């Protein structure tokens, strides 16, 4: 049966049989352009989040004294998101093993740190022998890191003994250097700003 031109106009059309308009031709290009712009905006933000360094575990890091201004500033407990993910399991395991072994009264060794840090600061400042030093402390799972500079070896040893005597401190890692900015310090330094 032959159709007349009039019959063709009444016949249902399919998307393949309709003519494509200029607007429809532009739609995929517009969508691709939008996707490109969105990707260009989102990818740098995601990359920045992955490389941004933060104190993910909220570990105490405090400058206690400022008597040697030439002392290299230590880098704090800053991690990228990827580093944080890698350390999260160890962080949880180390924190609870103390309690499981009966060495901690709190269920996680990291719970002590926010309580220990202010006592360490108070003890160092109350002593009076360390006003001419530049000292930072960092706390993790009842361990205290001493970083910075002291004038002489006796101060270095006295600071370690002072902090070691504080209740709930399990270990002291002494990374203090004698003198100022003369040699590379035994700790990682902060990036220049």
Secondary structure, DSSP 4 states (H G I P E B T S, - for coil): -PPPHHHHHHS---TTTSPPPHHHHHHHHHHHHHHHHHHHHHHHHHHHHHH--B-TT---EEEEEES-TTSPPBP-S-B-HHHHHHHHHHHHHHHHHHHHTTS-SSS-GGGGHHHHHHHHHHHHHHH-TTTTSEEEEEEETTEEEEEEEESSHHHHHHHHHHHHTSTT--EEEEEEEESSTTS--SSPBPPP-
